[in-house]
Amino acid sequence: MPNLDVSDVLLDPDFMSKGIECKKTAVVIGDNGRPETTVTNHKFNGVVTSNDGFKLDRRTDGTVIKGAINIHTRFVLSEGDESHQADEVTWQGRDYIVLQTKPNLQYGRGFTKAICILKPISG
């Protein structure tokens, strides 16, 4: 399986979600020497699969739904570092935060798998 190329499947419009939205937030040093936050919005395509489904977690302050998805894409997603927040992804009207990225080079040139968790509504 190390040479399995699934590019045709991952790029097939029947499997691919188009127009997934991504918000990238970075901190840069401005001309005045102070940190400034910059936000850029992007749209990309990818294959979205369920990671663990949706779970209802009841708390004293209300009801929170938890969930996670996997996104297989060539678009560069980030789980964040010292100068960037984790990317936020909007898919099917729900907001997710990129938790982890893994290179999936064994499945075709340039693909990455991003594990994204549902952004909490409360709590």
Backbone as JSON, one array per atom type, in Angstrom:
{
  "sequence": "MPNLDVSDVLLDPDFMSKGIECKKTAVVIGDNGRPETTVTNHKFNGVVTSNDGFKLDRRTDGTVIKGAINIHTRFVLSEGDESHQADEVTWQGRDYIVLQTKPNLQYGRGFTKAICILKPISG",
  "N": [[0.79, -1.2, 0.0], [2.15, 1.23, 0.15], [2.55, 2.65, -2.22], [0.11, 3.38, -3.16], [-1.96, 5.31, -5.06], [-4.39, 7.52, -4.66], [-5.31, 9.8, -5.83], [-7.09, 10.27, -7.97], [-9.54, 9.57, -6.84], [-9.7, 11.31, -4.6], [-9.79, 13.72, -5.89], [-12.07, 13.58, -7.33], [-15.13, 14.96, -8.31], [-17.48, 13.82, -7.33], [-16.9, 12.95, -4.78], [-15.68, 15.06, -3.53], [-15.88, 17.94, -1.47], [-16.73, 21.18, -2.27], [-15.62, 24.56, -2.0], [-15.06, 24.83, 0.75], [-14.67, 26.73, 3.63], [-11.98, 28.59, 5.03], [-10.46, 30.13, 7.77], [-7.65, 31.91, 8.48], [-5.56, 32.95, 11.05], [-3.09, 35.14, 12.06], [-0.33, 36.45, 13.94], [1.45, 39.33, 13.54], [4.3, 41.49, 13.59], [3.81, 44.87, 13.71], [4.47, 48.05, 12.03], [4.89, 49.78, 14.11], [6.12, 48.25, 15.98], [4.56, 46.7, 17.57], [2.54, 43.8, 18.25], [0.21, 42.69, 15.79], [-2.91, 41.43, 14.83], [-3.74, 39.5, 12.05], [-6.2, 38.49, 9.76], [-7.06, 36.15, 7.33], [-9.16, 34.98, 4.74], [-10.01, 32.01, 3.06], [-10.99, 29.82, 0.38], [-11.36, 26.37, -0.26], [-11.03, 23.03, -1.65], [-11.9, 19.68, -0.72], [-11.96, 16.27, 0.52], [-14.28, 15.25, 2.8], [-14.64, 13.39, 5.71], [-16.25, 11.53, 8.32], [-15.02, 11.65, 11.64], [-15.45, 10.9, 14.37], [-18.13, 11.09, 14.61], [-21.04, 12.8, 15.97], [-21.45, 13.93, 19.27], [-23.48, 14.27, 22.08], [-23.01, 16.29, 24.77], [-23.82, 16.89, 27.94], [-23.84, 19.66, 30.07], [-23.65, 21.68, 33.08], [-24.1, 24.31, 32.38], [-25.55, 24.22, 30.05], [-26.36, 22.6, 26.89], [-23.99, 21.0, 24.92], [-22.72, 20.21, 21.77], [-20.45, 17.88, 20.57], [-17.99, 17.04, 18.14], [-16.16, 15.63, 15.34], [-14.29, 15.87, 12.29], [-12.58, 14.57, 9.39], [-10.44, 15.98, 6.99], [-9.32, 15.58, 3.78], [-6.99, 16.95, 1.73], [-5.26, 19.11, -0.63], [-4.81, 21.64, 0.06], [-3.11, 23.78, 2.29], [-3.43, 23.34, 5.61], [-3.35, 24.42, 9.04], [-2.46, 23.52, 12.35], [-1.71, 25.37, 14.11], [0.79, 27.47, 15.69], [3.49, 29.19, 17.38], [3.15, 31.73, 16.22], [0.8, 31.68, 14.8], [-2.68, 31.12, 15.0], [-4.66, 28.15, 15.34], [-6.14, 27.0, 12.33], [-9.47, 27.85, 11.35], [-12.24, 26.14, 10.16], [-15.05, 26.13, 8.05], [-17.67, 24.05, 7.36], [-20.47, 22.8, 5.81], [-22.09, 24.63, 7.23], [-21.17, 24.48, 9.84], [-18.72, 25.26, 12.3], [-15.32, 24.42, 12.62], [-12.26, 23.59, 14.32], [-8.89, 23.21, 13.42], [-7.25, 20.52, 14.63], [-5.16, 18.7, 14.33], [-2.68, 17.93, 11.88], [-1.7, 15.73, 9.28], [0.68, 14.45, 7.07], [-0.27, 12.89, 4.08], [1.24, 11.6, 2.09], [1.64, 9.1, 1.03], [-0.66, 8.44, -0.25], [-0.91, 9.89, -2.54], [0.45, 12.64, -4.39], [1.14, 15.42, -2.41], [-1.06, 15.47, -0.6], [-2.83, 16.14, 2.43], [-4.0, 15.16, 5.61], [-6.35, 16.51, 7.72], [-7.39, 16.71, 11.0], [-10.26, 17.8, 12.44], [-11.99, 19.52, 14.98], [-15.26, 20.11, 16.25], [-16.18, 23.42, 16.76], [-16.73, 24.72, 19.92], [-19.98, 25.69, 21.01], [-20.81, 26.73, 23.38], [-19.33, 27.1, 26.64]],
  "CA": [[0.0, 0.0, 0.0], [2.91, 2.47, 0.19], [2.51, 3.35, -3.49], [-1.28, 3.52, -3.56], [-2.27, 6.69, -5.43], [-5.85, 7.71, -4.7], [-5.55, 11.16, -6.3], [-8.3, 10.3, -8.79], [-10.71, 9.54, -5.95], [-9.73, 12.51, -3.78], [-10.07, 14.87, -6.75], [-13.34, 13.31, -8.02], [-16.19, 15.86, -7.84], [-18.52, 13.07, -6.62], [-16.48, 12.78, -3.4], [-15.09, 16.3, -3.03], [-16.68, 19.09, -1.04], [-16.15, 22.38, -2.85], [-15.89, 25.82, -1.32], [-14.9, 24.79, 2.2], [-14.1, 28.01, 4.04], [-10.91, 28.53, 6.02], [-10.03, 31.41, 8.32], [-6.3, 31.84, 9.03], [-5.27, 34.09, 11.92], [-1.67, 35.22, 12.37], [0.13, 37.62, 14.66], [2.65, 39.89, 12.9], [4.78, 42.7, 14.24], [3.5, 46.03, 12.87], [5.5, 49.08, 11.86], [5.13, 50.41, 15.41], [6.78, 47.28, 16.85], [3.57, 45.98, 18.38], [1.89, 42.71, 17.52], [-1.09, 42.93, 15.18], [-3.56, 40.2, 14.36], [-4.26, 39.56, 10.68], [-7.09, 37.39, 9.43], [-7.31, 35.98, 5.9], [-10.17, 33.96, 4.44], [-9.72, 31.24, 1.85], [-11.89, 28.7, 0.04], [-10.61, 25.25, -0.81], [-11.78, 21.8, -1.88], [-11.35, 18.52, -0.04], [-12.87, 15.16, 0.84], [-14.58, 15.3, 4.23], [-15.18, 12.15, 6.27], [-16.52, 11.59, 9.76], [-13.95, 11.14, 12.48], [-16.08, 10.15, 15.46], [-19.54, 11.42, 14.69], [-21.41, 13.9, 16.86], [-21.78, 13.46, 20.6], [-24.16, 15.26, 22.91], [-22.37, 16.35, 26.09], [-24.62, 17.79, 28.78], [-23.12, 20.34, 31.14], [-24.55, 22.47, 33.93], [-24.44, 25.59, 31.74], [-26.31, 24.0, 28.83], [-26.05, 21.43, 26.09], [-22.92, 21.23, 23.95], [-22.52, 19.11, 20.85], [-19.05, 17.71, 20.2], [-17.84, 16.22, 16.95], [-14.9, 15.79, 14.62], [-14.25, 15.43, 10.9], [-11.28, 14.51, 8.72], [-10.44, 16.6, 5.67], [-8.18, 15.19, 2.94], [-6.89, 18.04, 0.79], [-3.93, 19.62, -0.97], [-4.73, 22.97, 0.67], [-2.31, 23.72, 3.51], [-4.12, 23.69, 6.85], [-2.41, 24.48, 10.15], [-2.97, 23.33, 13.71], [-1.24, 26.52, 14.86], [2.12, 27.5, 16.28], [3.68, 30.38, 18.21], [2.74, 32.97, 15.56], [-0.47, 31.47, 14.11], [-3.7, 30.33, 15.67], [-5.13, 27.03, 14.53], [-7.1, 27.4, 11.32], [-10.89, 27.54, 11.56], [-12.84, 25.66, 8.92], [-16.51, 26.07, 8.04], [-18.16, 23.04, 6.42], [-21.91, 22.55, 5.98], [-22.65, 25.53, 8.22], [-20.61, 24.28, 11.18], [-17.34, 25.72, 12.43], [-14.39, 23.45, 13.19], [-10.89, 24.04, 14.55], [-7.92, 22.19, 13.03], [-6.59, 19.98, 15.82], [-3.93, 18.01, 13.96], [-2.5, 17.66, 10.45], [-0.8, 14.61, 9.0], [0.92, 14.3, 5.63], [-0.72, 11.63, 3.49], [1.97, 11.51, 0.83], [1.56, 7.74, 0.5], [-1.89, 8.3, -1.01], [-0.86, 10.74, -3.72], [1.33, 13.79, -4.19], [0.69, 16.66, -1.81], [-2.28, 15.42, 0.21], [-2.72, 16.23, 3.88], [-5.21, 14.85, 6.37], [-6.53, 17.4, 8.86], [-8.42, 16.3, 11.96], [-10.88, 19.05, 12.89], [-13.02, 19.32, 16.01], [-16.35, 21.08, 16.22], [-15.94, 24.57, 17.64], [-17.78, 24.74, 20.96], [-20.98, 26.76, 20.97], [-20.74, 27.33, 24.71], [-18.45, 26.39, 27.58]],
  "C": [[0.84, 1.27, 0.0], [2.88, 3.26, -1.11], [1.09, 3.53, -4.02], [-1.58, 4.99, -3.83], [-3.78, 6.83, -5.59], [-6.21, 9.13, -5.14], [-6.84, 11.26, -7.1], [-9.57, 10.32, -7.93], [-10.81, 10.84, -5.16], [-10.03, 13.77, -4.59], [-11.38, 14.71, -7.52], [-14.43, 14.22, -7.46], [-17.32, 15.14, -7.1], [-18.18, 12.91, -5.13], [-16.09, 14.1, -2.74], [-16.14, 17.31, -2.6], [-15.98, 20.33, -1.58], [-16.51, 23.6, -2.03], [-15.87, 25.74, 0.19], [-14.19, 26.09, 2.59], [-13.06, 27.82, 5.13], [-10.54, 29.93, 6.46], [-8.67, 31.2, 8.98], [-6.02, 33.11, 9.82], [-3.8, 34.04, 12.31], [-1.38, 36.5, 13.15], [1.42, 38.08, 14.0], [3.04, 41.15, 13.67], [4.57, 43.87, 13.27], [4.66, 47.01, 12.81], [5.84, 49.77, 13.19], [5.79, 49.47, 16.41], [5.84, 46.5, 17.73], [2.94, 44.86, 17.57], [0.51, 43.1, 17.01], [-1.64, 41.6, 14.67], [-4.07, 40.42, 12.94], [-5.09, 38.31, 10.42], [-7.25, 37.35, 7.92], [-8.29, 34.83, 5.73], [-9.85, 33.32, 3.1], [-10.84, 30.24, 1.62], [-11.05, 27.61, -0.59], [-11.53, 24.05, -0.98], [-11.1, 20.65, -1.14], [-12.42, 17.46, 0.16], [-13.04, 15.14, 2.35], [-15.19, 13.97, 4.64], [-15.4, 12.34, 7.76], [-15.33, 11.03, 10.52], [-14.53, 10.3, 13.61], [-17.56, 10.46, 15.62], [-19.79, 12.59, 15.62], [-21.88, 13.31, 18.18], [-22.44, 14.59, 21.36], [-23.57, 15.19, 24.31], [-23.13, 17.35, 26.93], [-23.77, 18.34, 29.92], [-24.1, 21.18, 31.94], [-24.95, 23.77, 33.27], [-25.21, 25.42, 30.44], [-25.88, 22.74, 28.11], [-25.01, 21.79, 25.04], [-22.81, 20.0, 23.06], [-21.05, 19.07, 20.48], [-19.0, 16.85, 18.95], [-16.51, 16.49, 16.28], [-15.05, 15.26, 13.2], [-12.8, 15.33, 10.46], [-11.45, 15.2, 7.37], [-9.16, 16.18, 4.96], [-8.1, 16.21, 1.81], [-5.44, 18.33, 0.44], [-3.73, 21.03, -0.43], [-3.99, 22.85, 2.0], [-3.12, 24.23, 4.69], [-3.13, 23.61, 8.0], [-3.11, 24.27, 11.48], [-2.48, 24.43, 14.65], [0.17, 26.34, 15.38], [2.26, 28.8, 17.05], [3.22, 31.68, 17.55], [1.41, 32.85, 14.79], [-1.44, 30.7, 15.01], [-4.06, 29.16, 14.77], [-6.17, 27.54, 13.55], [-8.51, 27.02, 11.75], [-11.5, 27.22, 10.21], [-14.35, 25.65, 9.08], [-16.93, 25.09, 6.96], [-19.6, 22.73, 6.79], [-22.5, 23.36, 7.13], [-22.12, 25.37, 9.63], [-19.14, 24.7, 11.18], [-16.5, 24.69, 13.17], [-13.03, 24.11, 13.39], [-9.95, 22.89, 14.18], [-7.14, 21.78, 14.27], [-5.23, 19.4, 15.48], [-3.88, 17.84, 12.45], [-1.48, 16.56, 10.29], [-0.57, 14.55, 7.5], [0.46, 12.93, 5.17], [-0.07, 11.44, 2.14], [1.89, 10.11, 0.22], [0.32, 7.53, -0.36], [-1.92, 9.12, -2.28], [-0.09, 12.01, -3.4], [0.61, 14.98, -3.55], [-0.54, 16.63, -0.93], [-1.96, 15.45, 1.7], [-4.06, 15.83, 4.47], [-5.25, 15.79, 7.56], [-7.66, 16.85, 9.72], [-8.95, 17.59, 12.58], [-11.97, 18.74, 13.9], [-14.04, 20.45, 15.93], [-16.07, 22.19, 17.22], [-17.07, 24.64, 18.65], [-18.71, 25.94, 20.81], [-20.98, 27.49, 22.3], [-19.76, 26.52, 25.55], [-17.13, 26.27, 27.02]]
}
